[in-house]
Amino acid sequence: MTDADEPTRIVLLRGINVGGHRKVAMAELRDGLSLAGFGDVRTYIQSGNAVVTGGPVDEADAVAAVRGVLVQRFGLDDVPIVIRSSADLHHARAVSAERFVPDPDDADHAKLVHVVFLSEPPAPTRRASLDPDAFGNDRFHLDVHDGRAELHVHYVDGAATSKLTVDRIERAYGVRGTGRNLNTVDRLIAMTAN
């Protein structure tokens, strides 16, 4: 099987290259992922987005391989890692479009709507842990499907000032996660098509 025949996956890292902390050079990340068995490795911006083929088939093994690269090359052992398929990103995009219909006059919609990709579905007893009235104008929707989970968030006044942070989401649900706005989700979907 060639790289072109293998399914494309998206590796999402949380909290790298932010404020001078957890520095990860994209060229070195690409090299490390290639040496770890992933093929056709491409990255998007500096915030930890990689589109790959191949690598370990089992998702837990793939996450472990990515973690190995982060530890060996960058000394980082605490970076949340989420892996999704192209189909997963298409599903997430469709759910966001359904839950948060864009206003034709809102040029910032794709910047203000985020998908927080969770490492696993929260336990059923924790799924109502976030109070929808506790975050001002922000609105959110938890989507659990096919062993996956994403929290779709509309940061009406912007994510930078919101109390609905990824840290807060992780504490509420008891799982790790990493968020991307719809502009980034759209770009990653486009990259999986190439």
Stockholm file with secondary structure:
# STOCKHOLM 1.0

chainA/1-194         MTDADEPTRIVLLRGINVGGHRKVAMAELRDGLSLAGFGDVRTYIQSGNAVVTGGPVDEADAVAAVRGVLVQRFGLDDVPIVIRSSADLHHARAVSAERFVPDPDDADHAKLVHVVFLSEPPAPTRRASLDPDAFGNDRFHLDVHDGRAELHVHYVDGAATSKLTVDRIERAYGVRGTGRNLNTVDRLIAMTAN
#=GR chainA/1-194 SS CCGGGSCEEEEEECSCSBTTBSCCCHHHHHHHHHHTTEEEEEEETTTTEEEEEESCSSHHHHHHHHHHHHHHHHCCCCCCEEEEEHHHHHHHHHHHHHHSCCCTTCTTHHHHEEEEEESSCCCGGGTTCSCTTSSTTCEEEEEEETTEEEEEEECTTCGGGCSCCHHHHHHHHTSCEEEEEHHHHHHHHHHHTC
#=GC SS_cons         CCGGGSCEEEEEECSCSBTTBSCCCHHHHHHHHHHTTEEEEEEETTTTEEEEEESCSSHHHHHHHHHHHHHHHHCCCCCCEEEEEHHHHHHHHHHHHHHSCCCTTCTTHHHHEEEEEESSCCCGGGTTCSCTTSSTTCEEEEEEETTEEEEEEECTTCGGGCSCCHHHHHHHHTSCEEEEEHHHHHHHHHHHTC
//
